[in-house]
Amino acid sequence: MADKPSGLVDRSSFLASIRGDTAGGAWLLEGEEDNLKDEAIALIREKYLPEGLEELNEAALTAPDTDEIIAACETIPFMADKRLVIVRDLPGLAGQRETDDRLADYVPHVPDTCVLLLLLHGYANGAKKLPKAIGKKRRVDFCPMGDAEVSAWIIRRFETEGKHCDSRTASRLAFTVGTDTAQLTGEVLKLCAYIGAREKVTEADVAAVATQSREYAAYTLTDAVVAGQEARAWELMHTLQRQGEDDVGLLAMISSQFRRTQMALIMRYEKRSPAEIAQATGMPPFAYDRLQRQIASRVPGVQARVVKESVAACLDLELAFKSGRITQNGLGETLLMRLFAIQKG
C-alpha cells in the first residue's frame, strides 16, 4: 500500500459536491476510514436514488473486470437523475499489478448520469495508470478525523439515536475509545442501550461502559502513578502486559504522558490560557481539568521537580534500552519503581 499523498480532496469538499449536485463521474475514495466512506455513500443514495428505486439504480461490484464496470456505468438511470456504481477490491489498484488500460482510458469519460466510486482501504500508488487517469481532484481522502471533528461527529451520531451529549462527554468518549468511527458507532449504540430511556449521555456513562483504547489505558496508568496509587498502578500495568502490551510500548506511552504534563505545567507558569494549554499538549478538556485539580490538591506527582525527574527517568530508560544496556524484560517494573522512588524523594 502506498504512503498518503498530498493534495487529495478532503471529505468535506466531496460531501459538498454531493449536496451541490456536482458529484457525477468517477471518484477514488481512499484512506483508512471505511465507515466514513459508507456514510458518504449513504448521502449519495439519499441525494440521487429515488425511494423504492434504489436497487434499480445501484450496482455494487466486487473485484470486477473492466467490462462489468463500463457496462454498469453506461446503463441509463431508471426514473432517476443518476446511477450509483460502487467498486470494491479492484484488481491492480493497490497491488503490484496494473489495472486494465481500458479502464484508465474510460474513467475520465464516465457519463455525468453516473457516480462511479472506486473504494480503497489505504492509499493508491499515484504512479499507476488508474489513479493518474482519475486525477487528484477526484481522489478523496477519508483519513481519521481530528479531535474537534470527531467530537462533533459523536454528538451528531447520538442525535440520530434520539440522545444527546455535550462536547466534554464526546471528547471523553473519543479519548477513551479512539477516533475510529466504526468502533465509535458500536460504543454509541452500547451507551444508548446502557442509559435506556434517559436522553442525556454523561461522562460517568462513558467511564462506566466504554471500551478503553490502549492510549486511554496508558493515561489511566500514568494517572495512578501521578496520584501515588502504587497498588493500582502495578495492577494496571500487569493487566496491560497480560493483554499483550510490551514494556517498550508502556514506556513510550507513560513517557508521552509525563512530557505532556511537564509542558502543561510550564505553560501554566507562563499564565497561558487553559484552551492554549489543551491545544498545545493534546489534552482533552477532562484530562486538563483533572490535572488542574491535582495541582490544586498538591498531588506529589505533579510537582515540578517530580515531573521533571520523571521525564528524565523515562528518557534514560529509553536510551538504555536502545543502546542495549538493558533488555525489554522487566523494563515496565523498573520504570514504575523509579517513578515511585522519585515521588518519595
Beta strands, then each sheet from edge to edge (+ up, - down):
strand 1: 9-10
strand 2: 25-30
strand 3: 58-62
strand 4: 83-88
strand 5: 114-119
strand 6: 139-141
sheet 1: 1+ 6+ 2+ 5+ 4+ 3+
end
